[in-house]
Amino acid sequence: MITLKVKHNWLKESGQRLDASYYLSDGPLTNIKLEKSPYPLTSLSKETIEIFKGNIFKRVYVHNPDTGYPFMTASDMMKSDLNSGKFVSKKYTDIANLMVDENWILTSRSGTLGNTVYTNKGFKNFLVTDDLIRIIPNNNKVNGGFLYAYLTSKYGNGLLTQSSYGGVVKHIEPHHIKNLPIPVFPIKEQLAIDNLIKQASRLREEANGLIQKSNELFNSENNLNYDNDLLDISENTIQLGYKIKSSNLSAISLKARNYSFRANKIIEYWATKKGVVLNNFLKEPFTMGARASFKRITSLNFKGKDLISQGDIHKQNPKKFKQVRAKREITINDTAQRGSLIMPSAGTLGENEIFTRPLLVRNNFEDKLLSEVIGKFQCKSEIDAAYLFTALSSTAGFRILRAKVYGTNLMYPNWEFIKNLSVPIASSEIKSKIGQMVLDAFDKRGLADKKENEAIDLVEKEIEQWQK
């Protein structure tokens, strides 16, 4: 049993809360540690221009980016790729307090509390959900990058979430965090931390720019010009129904989606270009993650093998992984290997879901254990893997992968339907150029994560020193 003596003034400061769990949570315990700070304390309200949430508004979604603003939810902001594919109508949306700018701090205030990001230029022009609190640093006594590192640390995050309210769905409001205490580190330490965060932010900008450029080159260099309707979100845009010859049916499946008129048109179009069959990129056929039963361990006192879940794959800088105890020896086939793509391979067909969206393994998930619902393309070289990432993550590649699935409530990729897909490659030089661009992008993402983690670690180690 964990116990703690509570001072009378704590009751007043907490709004007369009598639940023991509140005082034993990270926030109140951090307040105790900050009492030992050798540095002066300031508050969040004094270090910000404004702390606010966006207006609640009715979301009218549209498919056309010309008539809609790109929209970001609290879960979207945590992804390495910010483009959710969601647009809300320009006609029916009042954008007041919904747009954000670079060098702001966003933190989730509903559901999963305290997820925090430092915005870069990539966040501009997005309409951002009202479920995020906007924090605009004023760089007064503490710099914006340092403030972000502190709020993302285990100490700052505990303070952010300590005043949550609600039953099943928890919430925090801007006024709950305005008095959050912040230690004013010496300027030299602050600048070191601030620089690391701002470097990480720039690296992510550059990485996303390279990935976008690689996608543009994939289309232009392979002379891929699509009818807009062919890539539209709705299958019904170009064909409400379709007929197929019985001779074209496969013994593998009678599922209508597998014979998608649109997906097959894209496949036929790709086949008219110079290319390589998907299976010929690979050392071995597409496989799913470890087919073993693993005991998930959540205890902080247990250190086992890191397990990548589907939700981890597309997160920006995932830090915490489930620890597992394997019931058999773990082999190389159970883990993510450099020179491979991994892909969420169990899910539903929502346009904004991560199901069938691949990711390159490079300085991120290498040697970590794959959950049984993560698919793996083990390629012959890193350049092949990087180029294949661009092809399969393109809008056209995504449409193909989403059509070639099996299952009912949960869908899974059907390898038999995609193994002979012809992937356009105009030349080996183009493959190398695009592939290297993607490798550079993922190197930048990995370095960004390293710098951010280093900054957070500096904050936590400094606070821990005061307790000795």
C-alpha positions as CSV (number, residue, x, y, z in Angstrom):
1,M,0.0,0.0,0.0
2,I,1.3,3.5,-0.9
3,T,0.6,6.2,1.6
4,L,1.3,10.0,1.8
5,K,0.6,12.6,4.4
6,V,-1.4,15.5,2.9
7,K,-1.0,19.0,4.1
8,H,-4.0,21.2,4.9
9,N,-3.2,23.8,2.2
10,W,-3.1,21.1,-0.5
11,L,-6.8,20.5,0.1
12,K,-7.5,24.1,-0.6
13,E,-5.3,24.2,-3.7
14,S,-7.0,21.1,-5.1
15,G,-10.5,22.5,-4.7
16,Q,-11.2,20.4,-1.6
17,R,-10.6,17.0,-3.4
18,L,-10.7,14.1,-1.0
19,D,-9.9,11.2,-3.4
20,A,-6.6,9.7,-2.4
21,S,-5.7,8.8,-6.0
22,Y,-5.4,12.5,-6.8
23,Y,-2.7,13.2,-4.2
24,L,-0.8,10.0,-5.1
25,S,-0.7,10.8,-8.8
26,D,2.3,12.3,-10.7
27,G,1.1,15.9,-10.5
28,P,0.9,16.4,-6.7
29,L,4.0,14.3,-6.3
30,T,5.8,16.6,-8.7
31,N,4.6,19.7,-6.7
32,I,6.4,18.2,-3.7
33,K,9.6,17.8,-5.7
34,L,9.4,21.3,-7.0
35,E,9.4,22.6,-3.4
36,K,13.1,21.5,-3.4
37,S,13.9,23.5,-6.6
38,P,17.1,25.5,-6.3
39,Y,15.7,27.8,-9.0
40,P,12.8,30.2,-8.9
41,L,9.4,29.1,-10.1
42,T,7.2,30.8,-12.5
43,S,3.7,29.8,-13.8
44,L,2.4,28.8,-17.2
45,S,0.2,31.9,-17.5
46,K,3.2,34.2,-17.0
47,E,5.2,32.4,-19.7
48,T,2.5,32.5,-22.4
49,I,0.8,35.0,-24.6
50,E,-2.4,33.0,-24.4
51,I,-3.7,29.6,-23.3
52,F,-7.0,28.8,-25.0
53,K,-9.1,26.1,-26.7
54,G,-10.7,26.4,-30.1
55,N,-14.4,27.1,-30.7
56,I,-16.8,24.1,-30.8
57,F,-18.2,23.9,-34.3
58,K,-20.3,21.6,-36.4
59,R,-18.0,19.6,-38.7
60,V,-19.3,19.4,-42.3
61,Y,-16.8,17.2,-44.1
62,V,-16.0,17.5,-47.8
63,H,-13.8,15.5,-50.1
64,N,-12.4,18.4,-52.2
65,P,-9.5,20.3,-50.7
66,D,-10.5,23.3,-52.8
67,T,-13.8,23.6,-50.8
68,G,-12.4,22.5,-47.5
69,Y,-9.8,23.3,-44.8
70,P,-7.4,20.4,-43.9
71,F,-8.6,19.2,-40.5
72,M,-6.5,17.8,-37.6
73,T,-7.8,15.8,-34.6
74,A,-6.0,15.2,-31.4
75,S,-4.9,11.7,-32.6
76,D,-3.8,13.2,-36.0
77,M,-1.4,15.6,-34.4
78,M,0.6,12.7,-32.9
79,K,1.3,11.1,-36.3
80,S,4.5,11.5,-38.1
81,D,2.5,12.4,-41.2
82,L,0.1,15.2,-40.4
83,N,-2.1,14.8,-43.5
84,S,-5.2,13.1,-42.3
85,G,-7.1,13.4,-45.6
86,K,-10.0,15.1,-43.8
87,F,-11.4,18.4,-44.9
88,V,-14.1,20.5,-43.3
89,S,-16.3,22.8,-45.4
90,K,-15.0,26.4,-45.9
91,K,-18.6,27.4,-46.4
92,Y,-20.0,26.2,-43.0
93,T,-17.0,26.7,-40.7
94,D,-16.0,29.7,-38.7
95,I,-12.3,29.4,-38.4
96,A,-11.9,31.8,-35.4
97,N,-9.5,30.3,-32.8
98,L,-9.2,27.1,-34.9
99,M,-6.1,27.8,-37.0
100,V,-2.7,27.3,-35.3
101,D,0.8,28.7,-36.0
102,E,4.4,27.3,-35.7
103,N,6.2,27.3,-32.4
104,W,3.0,26.8,-30.4
105,I,2.4,23.9,-28.0
106,L,-0.7,21.8,-28.4
107,T,-2.0,19.4,-25.7
108,S,-5.0,17.1,-25.8
109,R,-7.7,18.0,-23.3
110,S,-10.3,15.3,-23.7
111,G,-10.1,11.5,-23.6
112,T,-6.4,10.7,-23.7
113,L,-5.0,13.7,-21.8
114,G,-1.7,15.5,-22.0
115,N,-0.5,14.3,-25.4
116,T,1.7,17.3,-26.4
117,V,3.4,18.5,-29.6
118,Y,5.5,21.5,-30.6
119,T,4.2,22.8,-33.9
120,N,6.3,23.6,-37.0
121,K,5.4,25.0,-40.4
122,G,3.6,21.8,-41.3
123,F,0.8,22.7,-38.9
124,K,0.0,26.0,-40.7
125,N,-3.3,26.2,-42.6
126,F,-4.7,23.2,-40.7
127,L,-8.0,23.6,-38.8
128,V,-7.4,22.0,-35.4
129,T,-10.0,20.4,-33.2
130,D,-11.3,22.2,-30.1
131,D,-10.2,19.1,-28.2
132,L,-6.7,20.7,-28.1
133,I,-5.5,23.4,-25.8
134,R,-3.3,26.0,-27.5
135,I,-0.3,27.3,-25.6
136,I,1.5,30.3,-27.1
137,P,4.9,30.8,-25.4
138,N,6.1,34.4,-24.8
139,N,9.8,33.4,-24.3
140,N,9.9,35.5,-21.2
141,K,11.7,33.7,-18.4
142,V,11.6,30.3,-20.2
143,N,12.0,29.6,-23.9
144,G,9.3,27.9,-26.0
145,G,11.3,24.8,-26.7
146,F,12.3,24.4,-23.1
147,L,8.7,24.9,-22.0
148,Y,7.6,22.1,-24.4
149,A,10.3,19.7,-23.1
150,Y,9.2,20.4,-19.5
151,L,5.5,19.8,-20.3
152,T,6.3,16.6,-22.2
153,S,8.5,15.3,-19.4
154,K,7.0,12.9,-16.8
155,Y,6.9,15.8,-14.3
156,G,5.3,18.4,-16.6
157,N,2.8,15.9,-18.0
158,G,1.8,14.9,-14.5
159,L,1.0,18.5,-13.7
160,L,-0.9,19.0,-17.0
161,T,-3.3,16.1,-16.3
162,Q,-3.7,16.3,-12.5
163,S,-6.8,18.4,-12.6
164,S,-8.8,16.2,-14.9
165,Y,-12.6,15.9,-14.4
166,G,-15.3,13.6,-15.8
167,G,-16.4,10.0,-15.5
168,V,-15.6,7.7,-18.4
169,V,-14.2,10.5,-20.6
170,K,-11.7,12.7,-18.8
171,H,-11.2,16.4,-19.6
172,I,-9.0,19.4,-18.7
173,E,-9.6,23.0,-19.4
174,P,-7.2,25.9,-20.1
175,H,-7.9,27.5,-16.7
176,H,-6.9,24.3,-15.0
177,I,-3.3,24.6,-16.1
178,K,-2.7,28.4,-16.0
179,N,-1.0,28.2,-12.6
180,L,1.1,25.1,-13.5
181,P,4.5,25.7,-11.8
182,I,7.6,25.9,-14.0
183,P,11.2,25.9,-12.7
184,V,13.3,28.6,-14.3
185,F,16.5,26.7,-15.2
186,P,19.8,28.6,-15.7
187,I,19.9,30.2,-19.1
188,K,22.7,28.0,-20.4
189,E,20.7,24.8,-19.6
190,Q,17.5,26.3,-21.0
191,L,19.2,27.2,-24.3
192,A,20.6,23.7,-24.7
193,I,17.2,22.2,-24.2
194,D,15.4,24.8,-26.3
195,N,17.9,24.3,-29.2
196,L,17.4,20.5,-29.2
197,I,13.6,20.9,-29.4
198,K,13.8,23.5,-32.2
199,Q,16.3,21.3,-34.1
200,A,13.9,18.4,-33.8
201,S,11.1,20.5,-35.1
202,R,13.1,21.6,-38.2
203,L,14.2,18.0,-38.9
204,R,10.6,16.8,-38.9
205,E,9.7,19.6,-41.3
206,E,12.5,18.6,-43.7
207,A,11.6,14.9,-43.4
208,N,8.0,15.5,-44.3
209,G,9.0,17.8,-47.2
210,L,11.3,15.0,-48.6
211,I,8.5,12.4,-48.4
212,Q,6.1,14.7,-50.2
213,K,8.8,15.4,-52.8
214,S,9.4,11.7,-53.3
215,N,5.7,11.1,-53.9
216,E,5.6,13.9,-56.5
217,L,8.7,12.4,-58.2
218,F,7.1,8.9,-58.2
219,N,4.2,10.2,-60.2
220,S,6.1,12.6,-62.5
221,E,9.1,10.4,-63.3
222,N,6.9,7.4,-64.0
223,N,4.5,9.6,-66.1
224,L,1.5,8.7,-63.9
225,N,-1.4,11.0,-64.7
226,Y,-4.6,9.9,-63.0
227,D,-8.1,10.9,-63.7
228,N,-9.1,12.7,-60.4
229,D,-12.1,10.4,-60.0
230,L,-9.9,7.4,-60.0
231,L,-8.3,8.4,-56.7
232,D,-11.4,9.8,-55.1
233,I,-12.4,8.7,-51.6
234,S,-15.7,7.3,-52.7
235,E,-15.8,4.2,-54.8
236,N,-19.1,5.3,-56.3
237,T,-17.7,8.4,-57.9
238,I,-16.7,6.6,-61.0
239,Q,-18.8,3.4,-60.9
240,L,-21.9,2.6,-58.8
241,G,-21.8,-1.0,-59.8
242,Y,-19.8,-3.2,-62.2
243,K,-19.8,-6.6,-63.9
244,I,-17.0,-9.0,-64.2
245,K,-16.7,-12.1,-66.3
246,S,-16.8,-15.4,-64.5
247,S,-13.5,-16.3,-66.1
248,N,-11.9,-13.4,-64.2
249,L,-13.1,-14.6,-60.8
250,S,-10.5,-16.1,-58.5
251,A,-11.0,-19.2,-56.4
252,I,-9.5,-17.3,-53.5
253,S,-12.4,-14.9,-53.0
254,L,-15.9,-13.8,-54.2
255,K,-15.7,-10.6,-52.1
256,A,-16.9,-7.7,-54.4
257,R,-14.3,-5.3,-53.0
258,N,-11.5,-7.6,-54.3
259,Y,-12.7,-6.9,-57.8
260,S,-13.0,-3.2,-57.3
261,F,-13.5,-1.4,-60.7
262,R,-11.4,1.5,-59.6
263,A,-8.5,-0.5,-58.0
264,N,-8.3,-2.8,-61.1
265,K,-8.2,0.3,-63.3
266,I,-5.2,1.6,-61.3
267,I,-3.5,-1.9,-61.5
268,E,-4.0,-2.0,-65.2
269,Y,-2.6,1.5,-65.6
270,W,0.5,0.7,-63.5
271,A,1.0,-2.4,-65.7
272,T,1.3,-0.2,-68.8
273,K,4.4,1.4,-67.3
274,K,7.9,0.0,-67.1
275,G,8.1,-1.7,-63.7
276,V,8.9,-4.6,-61.4
277,V,6.5,-7.1,-59.9
278,L,6.0,-6.5,-56.2
279,N,7.1,-10.1,-55.2
280,N,10.4,-9.5,-56.9
281,F,11.2,-6.6,-54.5
282,L,11.2,-9.1,-51.6
283,K,13.5,-11.7,-50.1
284,E,10.5,-13.6,-49.0
285,P,6.7,-13.4,-49.3
286,F,4.8,-10.8,-47.3
287,T,4.4,-12.1,-43.7
288,M,2.4,-11.1,-40.6
289,G,4.0,-10.5,-37.2
290,A,4.9,-13.1,-34.6
291,R,2.5,-16.0,-34.6
292,A,3.0,-16.6,-30.9
293,S,1.2,-15.9,-27.7
294,F,3.0,-13.2,-25.7
295,K,2.2,-12.2,-22.2
296,R,1.9,-8.4,-22.1
297,I,3.6,-6.9,-19.1
298,T,2.7,-3.4,-17.9
299,S,4.7,-3.3,-14.7
300,L,7.4,-0.6,-14.6
301,N,9.6,-3.1,-12.7
302,F,9.7,-5.5,-15.6
303,K,12.0,-5.1,-18.6
304,G,11.3,-7.5,-21.5
305,K,11.2,-7.2,-25.2
306,D,9.7,-4.1,-26.7
307,L,6.5,-4.9,-28.6
308,I,5.4,-2.7,-31.5
309,S,1.6,-2.4,-31.7
310,Q,-0.3,-1.1,-34.7
311,G,-0.9,2.2,-33.0
312,D,2.8,2.7,-32.5
313,I,3.8,2.5,-36.2
314,H,2.7,6.0,-37.3
315,K,3.2,7.9,-34.0
316,Q,5.6,10.7,-33.9
317,N,8.4,9.6,-31.5
318,P,6.7,6.7,-29.7
319,K,8.4,6.4,-26.3
320,K,6.6,3.7,-24.4
321,F,6.1,0.1,-25.6
322,K,4.4,-2.8,-24.1
323,Q,6.9,-5.2,-22.5
324,V,6.4,-8.9,-23.4
325,R,7.5,-12.2,-22.0
326,A,7.7,-14.7,-24.9
327,K,6.6,-18.3,-24.5
328,R,9.2,-19.4,-27.1
329,E,12.5,-18.2,-28.5
330,I,12.1,-15.0,-30.5
331,T,13.5,-15.2,-34.1
332,I,14.5,-12.6,-36.6
333,N,11.2,-13.2,-38.4
334,D,9.4,-12.0,-35.4
335,T,11.1,-8.6,-35.4
336,A,11.3,-5.4,-37.5
337,Q,14.5,-5.4,-39.6
338,R,16.3,-2.6,-41.4
339,G,15.5,-2.9,-45.1
340,S,11.8,-3.7,-44.6
341,L,8.4,-2.1,-44.5
342,I,6.0,-2.7,-41.7
343,M,2.2,-2.1,-42.1
344,P,-0.8,-2.2,-39.9
345,S,-2.6,-5.3,-41.2
346,A,-5.8,-5.7,-39.2
347,G,-8.4,-3.0,-39.2
348,T,-11.5,-1.4,-40.8
349,L,-11.8,0.6,-44.0
350,G,-12.2,4.1,-42.6
351,E,-10.4,6.6,-44.9
352,N,-8.4,8.1,-42.1
353,E,-7.3,4.9,-40.4
354,I,-3.8,3.6,-40.5
355,F,-4.8,0.1,-41.8
356,T,-2.6,-0.8,-44.8
357,R,-0.5,2.4,-44.5
358,P,3.2,1.2,-44.6
359,L,6.2,2.6,-42.8
360,L,10.0,2.2,-43.5
361,V,12.1,0.5,-40.8
362,R,15.2,2.6,-40.3
363,N,16.5,4.0,-37.0
364,N,13.1,3.7,-35.5
365,F,11.7,0.2,-34.8
366,E,14.7,-1.8,-35.7
367,D,14.9,-5.2,-33.9
368,K,11.7,-4.6,-31.9
369,L,9.1,-7.3,-31.7
370,L,6.2,-7.1,-34.1
371,S,2.7,-7.8,-32.9
372,E,0.9,-10.5,-34.7
373,V,-1.3,-8.0,-36.8
374,I,1.6,-6.1,-38.3
375,G,2.6,-7.1,-41.8
376,K,6.2,-7.1,-43.1
377,F,7.7,-6.6,-46.5
378,Q,11.3,-7.8,-46.2
379,C,13.0,-6.2,-49.2
380,K,16.3,-7.1,-51.0
381,S,17.9,-3.7,-50.2
382,E,17.1,-0.5,-48.3
383,I,16.7,1.4,-51.6
384,D,14.1,-1.1,-52.7
385,A,12.3,-0.8,-49.4
386,A,12.4,3.0,-49.5
387,Y,11.1,3.1,-53.1
388,L,8.4,0.6,-52.3
389,F,7.3,2.7,-49.4
390,T,6.7,5.6,-51.8
391,A,4.8,3.4,-54.2
392,L,2.5,1.8,-51.6
393,S,2.0,4.9,-49.6
394,S,0.9,6.9,-52.6
395,T,-2.8,7.5,-53.0
396,A,-3.0,5.0,-55.9
397,G,-1.1,2.4,-53.9
398,F,-3.4,2.9,-50.9
399,R,-6.5,2.4,-53.1
400,I,-5.0,-0.9,-54.3
401,L,-4.1,-2.2,-50.9
402,R,-7.5,-1.3,-49.5
403,A,-9.3,-3.2,-52.2
404,K,-7.3,-6.4,-51.9
405,V,-8.4,-7.5,-48.4
406,Y,-10.3,-10.3,-46.7
407,G,-12.3,-10.5,-43.5
408,T,-15.6,-9.3,-42.1
409,N,-15.5,-6.9,-39.1
410,L,-11.7,-6.8,-39.2
411,M,-10.0,-6.8,-42.6
412,Y,-6.6,-8.2,-43.5
413,P,-4.4,-7.7,-46.6
414,N,-4.7,-10.5,-49.1
415,W,-1.2,-11.2,-50.3
416,E,-2.4,-13.5,-53.2
417,F,-4.1,-10.5,-54.8
418,I,-1.2,-8.1,-54.7
419,K,2.0,-10.3,-55.1
420,N,1.9,-9.9,-58.8
421,L,1.3,-6.2,-58.8
422,S,3.5,-4.3,-61.2
423,V,5.1,-1.4,-59.5
424,P,6.2,1.4,-61.9
425,I,9.9,2.1,-62.1
426,A,11.0,4.2,-65.0
427,S,14.7,3.4,-64.4
428,S,17.2,2.2,-61.8
429,E,18.4,5.8,-61.5
430,I,14.9,7.0,-60.6
431,K,14.5,4.2,-58.1
432,S,17.8,5.2,-56.4
433,K,17.0,8.9,-56.4
434,I,13.5,8.4,-54.9
435,G,14.8,5.7,-52.5
436,Q,17.7,7.8,-51.2
437,M,15.3,10.7,-50.6
438,V,13.1,8.5,-48.5
439,L,16.1,7.1,-46.6
440,D,17.2,10.7,-45.8
441,A,13.7,11.6,-44.6
442,F,13.6,8.7,-42.2
443,D,17.1,9.5,-41.0
444,K,15.9,13.0,-40.2
445,R,12.9,11.6,-38.3
446,G,15.1,9.3,-36.3
447,L,17.5,12.2,-35.5
448,A,14.5,14.4,-34.5
449,D,13.3,11.8,-32.1
450,K,16.8,11.4,-30.6
451,K,17.2,15.2,-30.0
452,E,13.7,15.5,-28.5
453,N,14.3,12.6,-26.1
454,E,17.7,14.1,-25.2
455,A,16.0,17.4,-24.3
456,I,13.3,15.7,-22.2
457,D,16.0,13.6,-20.5
458,L,17.9,16.7,-19.5
459,V,14.8,18.2,-17.9
460,E,14.0,15.0,-15.9
461,K,17.6,14.4,-14.8
462,E,17.9,18.0,-13.5
463,I,14.7,17.7,-11.4
464,E,15.8,14.2,-10.1
465,Q,19.0,15.7,-8.8
466,W,17.1,17.9,-6.4
467,Q,15.7,14.9,-4.6
468,K,19.1,13.5,-3.6
